[in-house]
Amino acid sequence: MTEQEQEQEEIWNPKTELGRKVAQGQISSIEQALNSRKKIMEPEIIDSLTDLDEEVILIGGTPGKGGGKRRTVSKRTARMHKSGARYNSKAMTVLGNRRNVIGLGMGESDDTRAAIDDANRKAKLNLIQVSKGCGSWECGCGTDHTVPLEVTGKSGSVTVTLKPAPKGTGLAASDEVKKILELAGIEDIWVQARGKTRTRENLIRATFNALKKINEYKRGDIQ
């Protein structure tokens, strides 16, 4: 394949109305795309509008030395076939701009790197805009440093409650939950998790669902 053919292959040809508007410059920011009320069906839309940071959630585990469990980036399973064992890897990633946009994705492949790439692609198609504010009665600084109100999200047996915290509190949450909060641009928060929180997939999904729930409230209802 010649260099010219490679360049032509790499050129994005939008297949959706939203994609065409982005390619033509009618939509120039990720916020405009998310507020357009049109579902994002092409990951190239996100690549054209913004750069997102990536965090991989440690959902897998292997036996550690002396007992216990060592966390890994992928969950590996095996199926027995006539030809032998076939392995499969699952990975969960969070993408965000560290201001007000995050996405969560779960990928699957026979290779860990390919599973992470698949998770990133799905996260780009699952972006949400996170509303922030100063919802703590102890603060009242008026800046967007925490969540504007208390919200609860659920996934499986895990329930996560996000509570506004005064400025300077920091992220009072587990290490994996901190990853999604930092990428959402939240600086101060109290997090309460109940249920089988060792299942990190449900823990992260419940946190994501709680952040998503903020958007169900009108801005006038929050203030």
HELIX and SHEET records of a PDB file:
HELIX    1   1 GLU A    3  GLU A   10  1                                   8    
HELIX    2   2 GLU A   17  ALA A   23  1                                   7    
HELIX    3   3 ILE A   30  LEU A   34  1                                   5    
HELIX    4   4 PRO A   43  LEU A   49  1                                   7    
HELIX    5   5 THR A  112  LYS A  124  1                                  13    
HELIX    6   6 ASP A  175  LEU A  183  1                                   9    
HELIX    7   7 ARG A  200  ILE A  214  1                                  15    
HELIX    8   8 ARG A  219  ILE A  222  1                                   4    
SHEET    1   A 3 ASP A  53  ILE A  57  0                                        
SHEET    2   A 3 GLY A  84  GLY A  96 -1                                        
SHEET    3   A 3 SER A  74  HIS A  81 -1                                        
SHEET    1   B 4 ASP A  53  ILE A  57  0                                        
SHEET    2   B 4 GLY A  84  GLY A  96 -1                                        
SHEET    3   B 4 VAL A 101  SER A 109 -1                                        
SHEET    4   B 4 LEU A 127  GLN A 129 -1                                        
SHEET    1   C 2 GLY A  60  PRO A  63  0                                        
SHEET    2   C 2 LYS A  69  THR A  72 -1                                        
SHEET    1   D 4 VAL A 151  SER A 155  0                                        
SHEET    2   D 4 VAL A 158  PRO A 164 -1                                        
SHEET    3   D 4 ILE A 189  ARG A 194 -1                                        
SHEET    4   D 4 LEU A 171  ALA A 172  1                                        
END                                                                             
